[in-house]
Amino acid sequence: MPRRKLIYTDYYPFHITARSLGKNWYGISQNEVWEIFKKRLSYLAKAYKFKIHAFVLMNNHYHLLASADPRFDLEHLVQRLQGGVSLEINGLLGQVFYIFEEPSKSSLITTPTYYKRVLKYVYRNPVEAGVCERVEDYKFSSLNRSDIKTVFPYNIDYRVNYKKLKMLPWLNDENCPDWSRFEVYRDLGSLDCRPLFTRTY
């Protein structure tokens, strides 16, 4: 049975993730990689109305929660992001090499509940990996950095329930009733999760 085609839409946000080749570190300091991602994300936000909801840079992958303007194709935007990041990293290392593994993946987020789960999953990634004890302790996260501007979805009002949450206690609570990492894993592995594009230098 053929897989369903992922619909690229500005009405819903997406969870986008990609790992470095071989799950290895990028080859330069995490501060440098953060600056490169920051510059590229800022460019996409200004030039293509790319809306960033959350971004977390890990030591061998990243998580991005974002929505795209209807005039621009999501696949093209993420190709520009990863292609630009790859070119800058390769330039600093003096190499021409694959930076990201294929396939990168994108998941369509269609409900407020799913959005909250994915938002928490993204920001808790460093905690679950044992890098830090609290989400606010992780430096390379848009939760704690004003240099990456974030927004909320604008067509579906997630903000009503979101504002009622006590942000940091909720993100740090792995046992609250509205959160299960297993539900997120299940959702991200559903039929709405598709390879987004091919390998990028």
Contacts in CASP RR format, 6 or more apart in sequence:
PFRMAT RR
TARGET T0000
AUTHOR 0000-0000-0000
METHOD contacts of the structure
MODEL  1
MPRRKLIYTDYYPFHITARSLGKNWYGISQNEVWEIFKKRLSYLAKAYKF
KIHAFVLMNNHYHLLASADPRFDLEHLVQRLQGGVSLEINGLLGQVFYIF
EEPSKSSLITTPTYYKRVLKYVYRNPVEAGVCERVEDYKFSSLNRSDIKT
VFPYNIDYRVNYKKLKMLPWLNDENCPDWSRFEVYRDLGSLDCRPLFTRT
Y
3 191 0 8 1.000
3 194 0 8 1.000
4 191 0 8 1.000
4 192 0 8 1.000
5 194 0 8 1.000
6 106 0 8 1.000
6 108 0 8 1.000
6 192 0 8 1.000
6 194 0 8 1.000
7 108 0 8 1.000
8 68 0 8 1.000
8 73 0 8 1.000
8 74 0 8 1.000
8 75 0 8 1.000
9 68 0 8 1.000
9 70 0 8 1.000
9 108 0 8 1.000
10 67 0 8 1.000
10 68 0 8 1.000
10 69 0 8 1.000
10 70 0 8 1.000
10 155 0 8 1.000
11 155 0 8 1.000
11 156 0 8 1.000
12 67 0 8 1.000
12 108 0 8 1.000
12 109 0 8 1.000
12 110 0 8 1.000
12 153 0 8 1.000
12 155 0 8 1.000
12 156 0 8 1.000
13 51 0 8 1.000
13 53 0 8 1.000
13 65 0 8 1.000
13 66 0 8 1.000
13 67 0 8 1.000
13 109 0 8 1.000
13 115 0 8 1.000
13 153 0 8 1.000
14 65 0 8 1.000
14 66 0 8 1.000
14 67 0 8 1.000
14 68 0 8 1.000
14 74 0 8 1.000
14 106 0 8 1.000
14 107 0 8 1.000
14 108 0 8 1.000
14 109 0 8 1.000
15 63 0 8 1.000
15 64 0 8 1.000
15 65 0 8 1.000
15 106 0 8 1.000
15 107 0 8 1.000
15 109 0 8 1.000
15 118 0 8 1.000
15 122 0 8 1.000
15 188 0 8 1.000
16 63 0 8 1.000
16 64 0 8 1.000
16 65 0 8 1.000
16 66 0 8 1.000
16 78 0 8 1.000
16 104 0 8 1.000
16 105 0 8 1.000
16 106 0 8 1.000
16 107 0 8 1.000
16 196 0 8 1.000
17 61 0 8 1.000
17 62 0 8 1.000
17 63 0 8 1.000
17 64 0 8 1.000
17 104 0 8 1.000
17 105 0 8 1.000
18 61 0 8 1.000
18 62 0 8 1.000
18 82 0 8 1.000
18 100 0 8 1.000
18 101 0 8 1.000
18 104 0 8 1.000
18 105 0 8 1.000
19 60 0 8 1.000
19 61 0 8 1.000
19 100 0 8 1.000
19 101 0 8 1.000
20 26 0 8 1.000
20 60 0 8 1.000
20 61 0 8 1.000
20 99 0 8 1.000
20 100 0 8 1.000
20 101 0 8 1.000
21 97 0 8 1.000
21 98 0 8 1.000
21 99 0 8 1.000
21 100 0 8 1.000
21 101 0 8 1.000
22 60 0 8 1.000
22 101 0 8 1.000
23 60 0 8 1.000
23 61 0 8 1.000
23 101 0 8 1.000
24 60 0 8 1.000
25 59 0 8 1.000
25 60 0 8 1.000
26 33 0 8 1.000
26 60 0 8 1.000
26 89 0 8 1.000
26 99 0 8 1.000
27 89 0 8 1.000
27 93 0 8 1.000
28 89 0 8 1.000
28 92 0 8 1.000
28 93 0 8 1.000
30 57 0 8 1.000
30 59 0 8 1.000
30 140 0 8 1.000
32 92 0 8 1.000
33 57 0 8 1.000
33 85 0 8 1.000
33 89 0 8 1.000
34 57 0 8 1.000
34 140 0 8 1.000
36 84 0 8 1.000
36 85 0 8 1.000
36 88 0 8 1.000
36 89 0 8 1.000
37 55 0 8 1.000
37 57 0 8 1.000
37 62 0 8 1.000
37 81 0 8 1.000
37 85 0 8 1.000
38 147 0 8 1.000
38 148 0 8 1.000
40 80 0 8 1.000
40 81 0 8 1.000
40 84 0 8 1.000
40 85 0 8 1.000
40 88 0 8 1.000
41 50 0 8 1.000
41 52 0 8 1.000
41 55 0 8 1.000
41 81 0 8 1.000
41 148 0 8 1.000
42 148 0 8 1.000
42 149 0 8 1.000
44 50 0 8 1.000
44 77 0 8 1.000
44 80 0 8 1.000
44 81 0 8 1.000
45 51 0 8 1.000
45 52 0 8 1.000
45 149 0 8 1.000
48 68 0 8 1.000
48 69 0 8 1.000
48 72 0 8 1.000
48 77 0 8 1.000
49 68 0 8 1.000
49 69 0 8 1.000
49 71 0 8 1.000
49 72 0 8 1.000
50 66 0 8 1.000
50 67 0 8 1.000
50 68 0 8 1.000
50 69 0 8 1.000
50 72 0 8 1.000
50 77 0 8 1.000
51 66 0 8 1.000
51 67 0 8 1.000
51 68 0 8 1.000
51 69 0 8 1.000
51 151 0 8 1.000
51 153 0 8 1.000
51 154 0 8 1.000
52 64 0 8 1.000
52 65 0 8 1.000
52 66 0 8 1.000
52 142 0 8 1.000
52 148 0 8 1.000
52 149 0 8 1.000
52 150 0 8 1.000
52 151 0 8 1.000
53 65 0 8 1.000
53 66 0 8 1.000
53 67 0 8 1.000
53 119 0 8 1.000
53 150 0 8 1.000
53 151 0 8 1.000
53 152 0 8 1.000
53 153 0 8 1.000
54 63 0 8 1.000
54 64 0 8 1.000
54 65 0 8 1.000
54 119 0 8 1.000
54 122 0 8 1.000
54 123 0 8 1.000
54 142 0 8 1.000
54 143 0 8 1.000
54 150 0 8 1.000
55 62 0 8 1.000
55 63 0 8 1.000
55 64 0 8 1.000
55 65 0 8 1.000
55 122 0 8 1.000
55 141 0 8 1.000
55 142 0 8 1.000
55 148 0 8 1.000
55 150 0 8 1.000
56 62 0 8 1.000
56 63 0 8 1.000
56 122 0 8 1.000
56 123 0 8 1.000
56 125 0 8 1.000
56 126 0 8 1.000
56 138 0 8 1.000
56 140 0 8 1.000
56 141 0 8 1.000
56 142 0 8 1.000
56 143 0 8 1.000
57 140 0 8 1.000
57 141 0 8 1.000
58 125 0 8 1.000
58 126 0 8 1.000
58 129 0 8 1.000
58 131 0 8 1.000
58 140 0 8 1.000
59 131 0 8 1.000
63 121 0 8 1.000
63 122 0 8 1.000
63 125 0 8 1.000
65 109 0 8 1.000
65 118 0 8 1.000
65 119 0 8 1.000
65 122 0 8 1.000
67 153 0 8 1.000
68 74 0 8 1.000
68 77 0 8 1.000
74 106 0 8 1.000
74 196 0 8 1.000
75 196 0 8 1.000
75 197 0 8 1.000
78 104 0 8 1.000
78 106 0 8 1.000
78 196 0 8 1.000
78 197 0 8 1.000
79 197 0 8 1.000
79 200 0 8 1.000
82 99 0 8 1.000
82 100 0 8 1.000
82 104 0 8 1.000
82 200 0 8 1.000
83 99 0 8 1.000
83 200 0 8 1.000
83 201 0 8 1.000
85 99 0 8 1.000
86 98 0 8 1.000
86 99 0 8 1.000
86 100 0 8 1.000
86 200 0 8 1.000
86 201 0 8 1.000
87 201 0 8 1.000
89 99 0 8 1.000
90 96 0 8 1.000
90 97 0 8 1.000
90 99 0 8 1.000
90 201 0 8 1.000
96 201 0 8 1.000
97 201 0 8 1.000
98 199 0 8 1.000
98 200 0 8 1.000
98 201 0 8 1.000
99 200 0 8 1.000
99 201 0 8 1.000
100 199 0 8 1.000
100 200 0 8 1.000
101 199 0 8 1.000
102 195 0 8 1.000
102 197 0 8 1.000
102 198 0 8 1.000
102 199 0 8 1.000
103 195 0 8 1.000
103 196 0 8 1.000
103 197 0 8 1.000
103 198 0 8 1.000
104 195 0 8 1.000
104 196 0 8 1.000
104 197 0 8 1.000
105 193 0 8 1.000
105 194 0 8 1.000
105 195 0 8 1.000
105 196 0 8 1.000
106 193 0 8 1.000
106 194 0 8 1.000
106 196 0 8 1.000
107 118 0 8 1.000
107 187 0 8 1.000
107 188 0 8 1.000
107 189 0 8 1.000
107 190 0 8 1.000
107 192 0 8 1.000
107 193 0 8 1.000
107 194 0 8 1.000
108 192 0 8 1.000
109 115 0 8 1.000
109 118 0 8 1.000
110 192 0 8 1.000
112 156 0 8 1.000
112 158 0 8 1.000
112 161 0 8 1.000
113 178 0 8 1.000
114 187 0 8 1.000
115 153 0 8 1.000
115 158 0 8 1.000
116 158 0 8 1.000
116 161 0 8 1.000
116 162 0 8 1.000
116 178 0 8 1.000
116 179 0 8 1.000
117 178 0 8 1.000
117 179 0 8 1.000
117 180 0 8 1.000
117 183 0 8 1.000
117 184 0 8 1.000
117 187 0 8 1.000
118 184 0 8 1.000
118 187 0 8 1.000
118 188 0 8 1.000
120 170 0 8 1.000
120 171 0 8 1.000
120 179 0 8 1.000
120 184 0 8 1.000
121 181 0 8 1.000
121 184 0 8 1.000
121 188 0 8 1.000
123 135 0 8 1.000
123 141 0 8 1.000
123 143 0 8 1.000
123 171 0 8 1.000
124 135 0 8 1.000
124 171 0 8 1.000
124 174 0 8 1.000
124 181 0 8 1.000
126 132 0 8 1.000
126 135 0 8 1.000
126 137 0 8 1.000
126 138 0 8 1.000
126 140 0 8 1.000
126 141 0 8 1.000
127 133 0 8 1.000
127 134 0 8 1.000
127 135 0 8 1.000
127 138 0 8 1.000
127 172 0 8 1.000
127 174 0 8 1.000
128 181 0 8 1.000
131 138 0 8 1.000
132 138 0 8 1.000
134 168 0 8 1.000
134 172 0 8 1.000
135 141 0 8 1.000
135 143 0 8 1.000
135 144 0 8 1.000
135 168 0 8 1.000
135 171 0 8 1.000
135 172 0 8 1.000
136 143 0 8 1.000
136 144 0 8 1.000
136 168 0 8 1.000
138 144 0 8 1.000
139 145 0 8 1.000
142 148 0 8 1.000
142 150 0 8 1.000
143 171 0 8 1.000
152 158 0 8 1.000
152 159 0 8 1.000
152 162 0 8 1.000
170 176 0 8 1.000
173 179 0 8 1.000
174 181 0 8 1.000
END
